[in-house]
Amino acid sequence: MQTNMKRVAWAAALLGVVLLSGLIPLRAQEAAAIQVSVKDHSFEPAEIKAPAGKPFTLRVKNLDPTPMEFESKALRVEKVVAGNAEATISVRAQKAGRYDFFDDFNRKVHGVLVVE
């Protein structure tokens, strides 16, 4: 009986050390979800916002019948989105600032991400 209590105590102590050392995150960092659409070869909205220092998910909806390529050199992302389809892009945490993005298939289509 005393052996089982010792095992439980050791297991609890070990779990406490693991949690305090950060090996198991106590709470996962949730990614913000941001959406932008492309319609009539324009981003809607043309300016989107994301929180600084946190990863986020960007959902790009292409409402046009032709494919487009969402690209941002500053964010280091690019993704082809078929006509009348959508795509999800995971973006790493960014510092505060302005990040341009565009449709690589139609360079006149552009927008900006404001990270604050």
C-alpha angles and dihedrals in degrees: 000000000000090000091057091050090051090051092050091048092049092047092050091048092049092049090050091052092048093049093046092047091057096241088126112037112230091214127013116233107248117220118233114239117227126180133203129173133205115217129162087359094300133107114243110230098021090201121048129179134219134179117260118245096017130098115241142190118235116204112200116196116194106203092175121092093235126074122256135191116226106211138171120174091190092054092038094230135126130168133171112225117196120228113281090009140102138223136197121223123192111216125195121236111286135203118246112282146087121294121191122218132181147173104265090203091056111025092192089071108083143146142172136242114213113204114197 
